[in-house]
Structures are given as structure tokens and as C-alpha cells.
């Protein structure tokens, strides 16, 4: 295990954003709704709250995904 002083929050942030972006691309290429897609889209938007791309991504969510996210949050 690496010592905590070797942790670089900027590298961690960049890697997290790259992974989330790849996941968003995968979701765009696949028409199916995935089990935790809503949560990952929400994380992507929160990490990129100042980005037009993230806002557009959230506005283009499939209606079924939006319904599933709302249903899970109220139950």
C-alpha cells in the first residue's frame, strides 16, 4: 500500500474524469439502460458542473432512465 503522502488529488481527479467520460461514451453507443447508469451520469454532471457538455448529457437522458432514477429515489 502506498503512503498517503504519495496521493496526488489532481491526478486522481483527472483519472476519475477520464473514466467517467469513457463510461458516458459507452452509454451513448449502447441503447440499453444500465443498472447504475443514472448514478454515474449524476457523478459525471457533478464532477463537470461548469461544463456545457455535462449539462447537455444530463438533458439528453432517456425518459426511462429518468423515470428509474426518480422511482429509486422515492422508494
Secondary structure, 3 states (H helix, E strand, C coil): CCCHHHCCHHHHHHHHHHHHHHHHHHHHHCCCCCCCHHHHHHHHHHHCCCCHHHHHHHHCCCHHHHHHHHHHHHC
